[in-house]
Amino acid sequence: MSRVTAKTRSNSKLPELVELFLSRPLVTVPLGAKLLKVTPKAVDLMLAQLGGALPRELTGRTRYRAWGIV
């Protein structure tokens, strides 16, 4: 994940999202939006930007998804 964040702009919230994944066992889109002070759509776009470095999706659902590092 750190390789992906190294290529981002200086004002990007993507490194903060990665730190959020490392600090909490479970991260949802609403939680990330609240803590990073961005919209839920922005969190979805940041998750898509992580691509292959995306943490594991834990719920197995399309709605109310949650990710974590296992």
C-alpha positions in Angstrom: 0.0 0.0 0.0 2.9 2.4 0.7 4.0 2.1 -3.0 0.6 3.3 -4.2 0.6 6.2 -1.8 4.1 7.3 -2.8 2.7 8.3 -6.2 -0.1 10.5 -4.9 -0.3 14.2 -4.6 0.7 16.0 -1.5 -2.9 16.9 -0.5 -4.3 13.4 -1.1 -6.1 11.7 1.7 -5.0 8.3 0.5 -2.1 8.0 2.9 -4.5 8.8 5.7 -6.8 6.0 4.6 -3.9 3.6 4.6 -3.1 4.7 8.2 -6.7 4.2 9.1 -6.5 0.6 7.8 -3.4 0.0 9.9 -4.8 1.5 13.1 -8.2 -0.2 13.1 -9.2 -3.9 12.6 -12.3 -3.0 10.6 -12.9 -0.1 8.3 -16.2 0.7 6.5 -16.9 3.5 4.0 -19.0 5.6 6.4 -16.4 5.3 9.1 -13.6 6.3 6.6 -15.7 9.2 5.4 -16.3 10.5 8.9 -12.7 10.2 10.1 -11.1 11.6 7.0 -13.8 14.3 6.6 -14.5 13.4 3.0 -17.6 12.1 1.2 -18.4 8.3 1.0 -18.0 8.5 -2.7 -14.4 9.8 -2.2 -13.6 6.8 0.0 -15.0 4.5 -2.7 -12.7 6.2 -5.2 -9.7 5.9 -2.9 -10.4 2.2 -2.4 -10.5 1.7 -6.2 -7.3 3.7 -6.5 -5.6 1.2 -4.2 -6.3 -1.6 -6.7 -4.3 -4.7 -5.9 -3.0 -3.3 -2.7 -6.6 -3.1 -1.3 -7.0 -4.8 2.1 -9.2 -7.9 2.3 -12.9 -7.4 2.1 -14.3 -9.1 5.2 -18.1 -9.1 4.8 -18.6 -10.7 1.4 -21.5 -8.4 0.7 -22.1 -5.7 -1.9 -23.8 -3.4 0.6 -22.3 -2.5 4.0 -18.9 -3.7 3.0 -16.0 -3.7 5.5 -12.3 -4.1 4.9 -9.4 -5.1 7.2 -5.9 -6.4 7.3 -5.9 -10.0 8.3 
